[in-house]
Amino acid sequence: MKRVSDYKSLYLMRSDCKSARTIHVFLLLLLFTLFAHAQDYERVRREWLDSLRTATASILRDSIIRQDADSMKLWWTVYGEKPADGRSLWISLHGGGGTTPEVNDQQWRNQMRLYRPSEGVYVAPRSPLEAWDMWCQQPIDSMYRVLIRTMIAHYDVNPDKVYIMGYSAGGDGVWRMAPRMADHWAAASMMAGHPGDVHLENLLNTPFMIWCGANDAAYNRNRLDRERGLQMDSLQRTCPEGYIHETHIMEGKGHWMDREDAAALPWMARFKRQAWPKHIIWQQEAVYRPNFYWLSAPLEELKRGKRVDAKVEGNCINISRCDYSELTLFLSDELVNLKKPVTVKLRGKKVFKGKVKPSADTYRQTLYERQDPSFAAPCKITIR
């Protein structure tokens, strides 16, 4: 005759088995869903890459990027073997500026051989303009993006290994483009340029180098570059996890630094872009941008000086400052755990809490809008 305890044990064993089967089925369904999403995303990426190769084929053929009435000639070469994670891309901006086309052509030819990375596609573009700010006037921003996409499509460039550098007027351009397009660069190096009125806060996640001759006194380059190096020191003290930088004011050197600045290349090559950083400071510069990393703001509200400060801690996104009426947040598993509820706080007030559902349509939309596979996101939230 069975005791009551025996029946109880049998009941508990059956319950445990039932629970185990339930958990097993749940895990199988979860794995199937994740696999299906991964397949969808990979198919979308392949379609996008195929369309990109077609769209940029003429650029590769003609070595020129055309945009409305402007055109930017390209010269490039490839160094080293392609790594398993794709090639690097080095964009090298020539000097010259507000002078004759002949002088700028000579500076362009000089830039072709000025630096040599150990690996990657090394591109020396010819500025479409003859002006001191030839590397930071519109439509140059979109031309840089087209250049990056072209090399992704045809040379298997890793979008997280794109570097920008420039000498003299090219350095002027890097001072402005490094912060303005900070979410595009793995690292940046400025050689012998003038910083002007640029703000550096956007460089939180972009390693940055400053090179200038101590005797390069024209336009106060030496003094201003030194001051900007001190400003980067100050920014890093406020955010020790970011603002990686080095400042080299070269004693005994004038505008020409005898190629000692080439040490910037192996330094930059140590870094890859953080496409999904946990802390963002986004400030609008002279050319407005509707998106930055995983944030997007309304086009009609963009204005120089407007700023967003956002930080992720676990599955909570804290937006301490937002100068817009609304903000769209693009989410991926690289930023938060999409299997768990996400909380968003705006200026300390909870404005969203819940689970977000991944979508292949959202992934496709963000990939085609941003034209950057690292920024493709399966989820988005708009807060007000």
C-alpha positions in Angstrom: 0.0 0.0 0.0 1.4 3.4 -1.1 1.9 6.1 1.5 0.6 9.6 1.0 4.2 10.9 0.7 4.8 8.5 -2.3 1.8 10.0 -4.2 3.1 13.5 -3.3 6.5 12.7 -4.6 5.0 11.2 -7.8 2.9 14.4 -8.3 5.9 16.6 -7.8 8.0 14.6 -10.3 5.2 14.9 -12.9 5.0 18.6 -12.2 8.7 19.0 -12.6 8.7 17.1 -15.9 5.8 19.3 -17.1 7.7 22.4 -16.1 10.8 21.2 -17.8 8.9 20.4 -21.0 7.4 23.9 -20.9 10.8 25.5 -20.5 12.2 23.4 -23.2 9.5 24.3 -25.7 9.9 28.0 -24.7 13.6 27.9 -25.4 13.1 26.1 -28.7 10.6 28.8 -29.8 13.0 31.5 -28.6 15.9 30.0 -30.6 13.7 29.6 -33.6 12.6 33.2 -33.4 16.2 34.5 -33.0 17.3 32.3 -35.9 14.5 33.6 -38.1 15.3 37.2 -37.3 19.0 36.6 -38.0 18.2 35.1 -41.4 15.9 38.1 -42.2 18.6 40.6 -41.2 21.2 38.8 -43.2 18.9 38.7 -46.3 18.3 42.5 -45.9 22.0 43.2 -45.6 22.8 41.2 -48.8 20.1 43.0 -50.7 21.3 46.4 -49.5 24.9 45.5 -50.4 23.9 44.4 -53.9 22.0 47.6 -54.5 25.0 49.6 -53.1 27.4 47.9 -55.5 25.2 48.9 -58.4 24.7 52.5 -57.2 28.4 53.1 -56.7 29.8 51.3 -59.7 30.3 54.5 -61.7 32.3 56.0 -58.9 34.7 53.1 -58.9 35.0 53.3 -62.7 35.5 57.0 -63.0 37.4 57.6 -59.7 35.1 60.6 -59.0 32.1 61.4 -56.8 29.6 63.7 -58.4 26.9 65.6 -56.5 24.9 68.2 -58.3 27.4 70.8 -59.7 30.3 69.5 -57.5 32.7 66.7 -58.0 35.4 65.1 -55.9 38.2 63.2 -57.6 39.6 60.1 -55.9 42.9 58.4 -55.8 43.4 55.3 -53.8 45.6 52.3 -53.2 45.4 49.2 -51.1 48.0 48.1 -48.5 48.4 44.8 -46.8 46.3 41.6 -46.6 42.6 41.9 -45.9 41.9 40.9 -42.3 39.1 38.5 -41.4 36.9 41.3 -40.2 37.3 43.4 -43.4 39.7 46.1 -44.5 40.3 49.5 -42.9 39.6 52.7 -44.8 42.0 55.7 -44.4 40.7 59.1 -45.7 43.6 61.5 -46.1 42.9 65.2 -46.8 45.4 67.4 -48.6 46.5 70.9 -47.8 46.3 74.0 -49.9 43.0 75.8 -49.5 42.2 79.3 -50.8 44.8 79.2 -53.6 45.0 78.3 -57.2 43.8 74.9 -58.6 47.4 74.1 -59.6 48.6 74.5 -56.0 45.8 72.4 -54.6 46.5 69.7 -57.3 50.2 69.7 -56.2 49.1 69.3 -52.5 46.7 66.5 -53.6 49.6 64.6 -55.3 51.7 65.1 -52.2 49.0 63.6 -50.0 48.9 60.5 -52.1 52.3 59.4 -50.8 52.4 61.2 -47.4 51.2 58.3 -45.3 51.2 54.6 -45.6 49.1 52.5 -43.2 50.2 48.9 -42.7 46.8 47.7 -43.9 43.7 49.1 -45.6 42.4 51.2 -48.5 44.2 54.5 -48.4 42.2 57.2 -50.2 43.4 60.7 -51.0 40.4 62.7 -52.4 40.9 66.0 -54.3 38.7 68.7 -52.7 35.9 69.9 -54.9 36.6 73.5 -53.8 39.5 76.0 -53.7 38.9 77.5 -50.3 40.4 77.4 -46.8 37.4 75.5 -45.6 37.3 73.2 -48.6 37.1 70.1 -46.5 34.1 71.1 -44.3 31.8 73.1 -46.6 28.7 71.4 -47.9 28.2 69.2 -49.8 31.4 67.5 -48.4 29.6 65.7 -45.6 27.5 63.6 -48.0 30.5 63.1 -50.2 32.4 61.5 -47.3 29.5 59.2 -46.7 29.3 58.2 -50.4 33.1 57.5 -50.3 32.7 55.3 -47.3 29.8 53.4 -48.8 31.7 52.9 -52.1 34.7 51.3 -50.3 32.3 49.1 -48.2 30.7 47.8 -51.4 33.7 47.2 -53.5 36.6 46.6 -51.1 34.9 44.9 -48.2 35.8 47.8 -45.9 34.6 47.3 -42.3 32.5 50.4 -41.5 33.8 50.3 -37.9 37.4 50.8 -39.2 37.2 54.1 -41.0 39.8 56.7 -40.1 40.2 60.4 -41.2 43.3 62.6 -41.1 44.5 65.7 -42.9 47.4 68.1 -43.1 47.3 71.9 -43.1 44.0 72.8 -44.8 43.2 69.1 -44.5 43.8 69.5 -40.8 41.3 72.4 -40.7 38.9 69.9 -42.2 39.6 67.2 -39.6 39.1 69.7 -36.8 35.5 70.2 -38.0 34.6 66.9 -39.5 35.9 64.7 -36.7 33.2 66.1 -34.2 30.5 66.7 -36.8 30.6 63.2 -38.2 32.1 61.6 -35.0 29.8 58.6 -35.4 31.5 57.7 -38.7 35.1 57.5 -37.5 37.0 54.8 -35.6 39.6 57.5 -34.9 40.8 60.8 -36.3 44.1 62.8 -36.5 44.6 66.5 -37.1 47.9 67.6 -38.5 48.9 71.3 -38.7 45.4 72.7 -38.9 43.5 75.6 -37.3 40.6 74.7 -35.0 38.5 77.8 -35.5 35.3 77.9 -33.4 34.7 74.1 -33.4 33.2 72.3 -30.4 34.7 69.0 -29.3 32.0 67.5 -27.1 30.9 65.1 -29.8 34.3 63.4 -29.7 33.3 61.5 -26.5 33.6 58.1 -28.3 36.1 59.0 -31.1 39.8 58.8 -30.3 41.5 62.0 -31.5 45.0 63.2 -32.1 46.4 66.7 -32.4 49.7 67.4 -34.2 51.3 70.8 -34.6 54.8 72.2 -34.8 55.7 74.3 -31.8 57.0 77.0 -34.2 53.9 76.9 -36.5 52.8 80.4 -35.5 50.8 81.3 -38.7 47.2 82.0 -37.7 48.2 81.1 -34.1 48.0 77.4 -35.0 50.5 76.4 -32.3 48.8 78.3 -29.5 45.3 77.3 -30.5 46.1 73.7 -31.0 47.8 73.5 -27.7 44.7 75.1 -26.0 42.4 72.6 -27.7 44.6 69.8 -26.4 44.1 71.2 -22.9 40.4 71.4 -23.6 40.4 67.7 -24.5 42.2 67.0 -21.2 39.4 68.8 -19.4 36.7 66.9 -21.2 38.3 63.6 -20.3 38.4 64.6 -16.7 34.6 65.1 -16.8 34.1 61.7 -18.6 37.1 59.5 -17.8 35.6 56.6 -19.9 35.8 58.7 -23.1 37.6 61.5 -24.9 40.6 59.3 -25.7 43.2 61.7 -27.2 46.9 62.6 -27.5 48.3 66.1 -28.2 51.7 66.5 -29.8 53.1 70.0 -30.1 56.4 69.2 -31.8 59.4 71.2 -30.4 61.7 72.6 -33.1 59.1 72.0 -35.9 57.3 74.5 -38.0 54.4 73.9 -40.4 56.2 70.8 -41.7 56.8 68.2 -39.1 59.3 66.0 -41.1 56.7 63.2 -41.2 57.0 62.5 -37.4 53.2 62.9 -37.4 53.0 59.5 -39.3 53.1 58.0 -35.8 49.3 58.8 -35.8 48.5 55.9 -38.1 49.5 52.9 -35.8 47.9 54.8 -32.9 44.6 55.2 -34.7 44.7 51.6 -36.0 44.4 50.4 -32.4 40.7 51.5 -32.3 37.4 50.5 -33.9 34.3 52.6 -34.0 31.8 52.1 -31.2 28.6 52.1 -33.2 26.5 51.6 -30.0 28.2 53.6 -27.3 26.5 53.7 -23.8 27.1 57.4 -23.4 26.4 60.0 -26.1 26.8 63.8 -26.2 25.4 65.1 -29.5 25.7 68.8 -30.3 24.7 70.3 -33.7 27.5 72.0 -35.6 27.6 74.2 -38.7 26.1 71.5 -40.9 23.0 70.0 -39.2 22.5 66.3 -38.8 19.2 64.6 -38.1 20.8 61.5 -36.5 23.9 60.6 -34.5 24.7 57.1 -33.4 21.4 55.6 -32.2 19.6 58.9 -31.8 17.4 60.9 -34.3 15.8 64.4 -34.0 13.2 66.2 -36.0 14.5 67.8 -39.2 12.6 71.0 -38.7 14.1 71.6 -35.2 17.8 71.2 -36.0 19.8 74.3 -35.1 23.5 74.9 -34.2 24.2 74.4 -30.6 21.2 72.1 -29.8 22.3 69.2 -27.7 21.3 65.8 -26.4 23.0 64.0 -23.5 22.1 60.3 -23.2 23.5 57.5 -21.1 22.6 53.8 -20.9 22.8 51.9 -17.6 21.7 48.3 -17.8 18.3 48.4 -19.6 17.6 52.0 -18.6 18.3 54.9 -21.0 18.7 58.2 -19.2 18.4 61.4 -21.3 19.5 64.2 -19.0 19.3 66.9 -21.7 17.3 67.1 -24.9 16.8 70.3 -26.8 14.1 68.8 -29.1 10.3 68.3 -28.7 10.8 64.6 -29.5 13.6 62.1 -29.9 13.7 58.7 -31.6 15.9 56.0 -30.1 17.0 53.1 -32.2 17.7 50.0 -30.2 19.7 46.8 -30.7 21.1 44.0 -28.5 24.4 45.8 -28.5 22.8 48.7 -26.6 20.3 47.0 -24.3 18.9 43.5 -23.7 15.9 43.3 -26.0 14.5 40.3 -24.3 13.8 42.4 -21.2 11.7 45.5 -20.6 13.4 48.8 -21.6 13.0 52.0 -19.5 13.6 55.5 -20.8 13.9 58.5 -18.6 13.8 62.1 -19.9 15.2 64.7 -17.4 14.6 62.2 -14.6 11.0 61.4 -15.6 10.0 58.0 -16.8 8.5 58.3 -20.3 8.7 54.7 -21.5 8.8 51.2 -19.9 8.1 48.0 -21.7 9.3 45.4 -24.1 10.1 46.3 -27.6 9.5 43.9 -30.5 12.3 43.4 -33.1 11.1 43.9 -36.7 12.8 43.1 -40.0 11.0 46.1 -41.5 12.5 48.4 -38.9 15.9 46.9 -39.6 15.5 47.4 -43.3 14.3 51.0 -42.8 17.2 52.0 -40.6 19.8 50.3 -42.9 18.5 52.1 -46.0 18.2 55.4 -44.2 21.6 55.4 -42.5 23.3 53.4 -45.3 25.6 51.9 -42.6 25.1 48.2 -41.6 26.5 48.9 -38.1 23.6 51.3 -37.5 20.8 49.0 -38.7 18.4 48.6 -35.8 15.5 46.1 -35.3 13.7 48.4 -32.8 12.9 52.0 -32.2 11.1 54.2 -29.7 10.0 57.8 -30.0 9.7 59.8 -26.8 8.2 63.3 -26.2 
